[in-house]
Amino acid sequence: MKIIDSHCHIHDKDFPIPQSEVFENMQNAKISKAICIGENLENSKLAVDFSTENSGEIKLFSAIGVHPHEAEKYNPKELIAELEQLSKKPKVVAIGEIGLDYFYENSNREAQKTLLKAQLELAQKLNLPVSFHVREAFEDFWPIFDEVSKNGKIRGVLHSFTDSKENLNEALKRDLFVGVNGISTFVKKPEELEMFANIPLSKTLIETDSPFLAPKGKRGKPNQPAFSKLVVEDLAEKRQISIEEIAKITSKNTEELFNI
């Protein structure tokens, strides 16, 4: 059995768990691969370097991009030129995490939308999949996605998806994958349970978003890729499918989307 963490931040300078412990725990939990996701330009460079330097028995990869929280800090044209250069480095398998976040709105909406479109066009140009961060902003996200899609298919995953059944259907209609993490282990409301139950396994990726969003049983502790196994176990219990089958299907999905 192998499990892949499709979205983590173990490359962060202030990651709260010692690196040696992170990798030992990953081996014990049978985490075979992980993707380190960039949050801004400097952090993306860190993700690339970290995944290059530390990829051994456990294979590491990276995504490069600017999170919507940071959108105001960048000149889109200059950023895209930098990201395009960075994309030429080994271990870069995606653009991300990019999107829109109207929950916190740390950057103004126009800056977020402009940068999302620019980074989407870059992903399209480079033929790379995308890790999306979309929070309370789907009404603006889908039109931008669809506009850029006119020039070619956009492949990607809605990271940490917890939205409505309607937006899940919109995602599936566009052939996007859905990232499931520790949040899913806590859901109790009927509408939330129904939404998660409606995510086809064929479109599901496992992720941690570590050090954030620790699953049930680990609340209050820093999250880590090893806890992907707990998400898989919870999913297996809810779907009445073996852990091995969940791991097999979701790992295959991740490998195919990111070409890893």
DARARA-V890382 format. One record per residue. N is the residue number from 0. PHI is phi in radians with two decimals (999 if undefined). D_CENTER is the distance of its C-alpha to the mean C-alpha in whole Angstrom. Layout:
N/PHI/D_CENTER
N/PHI/D_CENTER
//
This chain:
0/999/22
1/-2.34/18
2/-2.21/15
3/-2.06/12
4/-1.56/9
5/-1.45/6
6/-2.79/4
7/-2.54/7
8/-2.25/10
9/-1.21/13
10/-1.42/14
11/-1.00/15
12/-1.04/19
13/-1.78/19
14/-1.01/17
15/-1.36/20
16/-2.08/20
17/-0.97/22
18/-0.97/21
19/-1.08/23
20/-1.20/22
21/-1.01/19
22/-1.24/19
23/-1.11/22
24/-1.15/21
25/-1.10/18
26/-1.08/21
27/-1.13/23
28/-1.59/20
29/1.14/19
30/-1.53/16
31/-1.59/17
32/-2.56/14
33/-2.63/10
34/-1.98/8
35/-1.52/9
36/-1.79/7
37/-1.30/10
38/-2.02/11
39/-2.65/14
40/-1.12/17
41/-1.11/18
42/-1.16/15
43/-1.14/14
44/-1.09/17
45/-1.07/17
46/-1.06/13
47/-1.13/15
48/-1.12/18
49/-1.09/17
50/-1.21/16
51/-1.29/19
52/-1.35/21
53/-1.95/20
54/-1.40/19
55/-2.39/22
56/-1.08/22
57/-1.63/18
58/-1.49/16
59/-1.98/14
60/-2.42/12
61/-2.42/11
62/-2.09/9
63/-2.12/11
64/2.90/12
65/-2.08/13
66/-1.10/11
67/-0.98/14
68/-1.00/16
69/-1.77/17
70/-1.00/18
71/-1.16/22
72/-1.40/22
73/-2.12/22
74/-1.46/24
75/-0.92/22
76/-1.09/24
77/-1.16/24
78/-1.08/21
79/-1.06/20
80/-1.09/23
81/-1.15/21
82/-1.13/18
83/-1.11/20
84/-1.13/22
85/-1.11/19
86/-1.12/17
87/-1.34/20
88/-1.32/20
89/-1.12/19
90/1.41/16
91/-1.46/14
92/-2.12/12
93/-2.83/10
94/-1.82/10
95/2.86/7
96/-1.66/7
97/-2.23/10
98/2.74/11
99/-2.38/14
100/-2.34/15
101/-1.71/18
102/-1.27/18
103/-1.62/19
104/0.89/20
105/-1.20/20
106/-2.15/20
107/-1.14/23
108/-1.10/21
109/-1.13/23
110/-1.10/21
111/-1.07/18
112/-1.16/19
113/-1.09/21
114/-1.25/18
115/-1.04/15
116/-1.07/18
117/-1.10/19
118/-1.27/15
119/-1.10/15
120/-1.12/18
121/-1.14/18
122/-1.00/15
123/-1.10/18
124/-1.07/20
125/-1.53/18
126/0.99/17
127/-1.95/14
128/-1.25/11
129/-2.21/8
130/-1.76/5
131/-1.72/7
132/-2.03/8
133/-2.28/11
134/-2.33/13
135/0.89/17
136/-2.55/17
137/-1.13/17
138/-1.11/20
139/-1.71/20
140/-1.18/16
141/-1.07/18
142/-1.05/21
143/-1.17/19
144/-0.98/17
145/-1.19/20
146/-1.10/22
147/-1.20/20
148/-1.08/20
149/-1.06/24
150/-1.65/24
151/2.54/21
152/-1.09/19
153/-1.88/15
154/-1.72/13
155/3.09/9
156/-2.36/7
157/-1.47/7
158/-1.16/4
159/0.88/7
160/-1.29/10
161/-2.42/13
162/-1.43/15
163/-1.42/18
164/-1.08/19
165/-1.11/20
166/-1.28/17
167/-1.08/16
168/-1.10/19
169/-1.10/18
170/-1.14/15
171/-1.16/16
172/-1.06/19
173/-1.67/17
174/1.13/16
175/-1.48/12
176/-1.57/10
177/-2.22/9
178/-1.54/6
179/-1.95/9
180/-2.38/10
181/-1.02/13
182/-0.98/14
183/-1.12/15
184/-1.35/17
185/-1.78/19
186/-1.12/20
187/-2.31/23
188/-1.12/24
189/-0.94/25
190/-1.18/23
191/-1.26/20
192/-1.06/21
193/-1.14/22
194/-1.06/19
195/-1.13/17
196/-1.16/20
197/-1.52/19
198/-1.34/16
199/-1.10/17
200/-1.01/16
201/-1.17/16
202/-2.10/13
203/-1.80/11
204/-2.04/9
205/-1.65/9
206/-2.58/7
207/-2.01/9
208/1.07/7
209/-1.03/11
210/-1.54/13
211/-1.66/12
212/1.03/13
213/-1.04/15
214/-1.33/16
215/-0.91/20
216/1.63/22
217/-2.19/20
218/-0.97/20
219/1.58/22
220/-1.77/20
221/-1.13/18
222/-1.32/15
223/-2.70/14
224/-0.96/13
225/-1.02/16
226/-1.30/15
227/-0.94/13
228/-1.08/16
229/-1.21/17
230/-1.16/15
231/-1.09/16
232/-1.09/19
233/-1.12/19
234/-1.11/18
235/-1.10/21
236/-1.15/23
237/-1.21/22
238/-1.61/22
239/1.00/25
240/-2.23/24
241/-1.15/24
242/-1.01/21
243/-1.05/22
244/-1.19/21
245/-1.05/18
246/-1.08/17
247/-1.10/18
248/-1.18/17
249/-1.20/13
250/-1.16/14
251/-1.08/16
252/-1.01/13
253/-1.15/10
254/-1.09/13
255/-1.27/15
256/-1.13/12
257/-1.67/11
258/0.97/15
259/-2.07/15
//
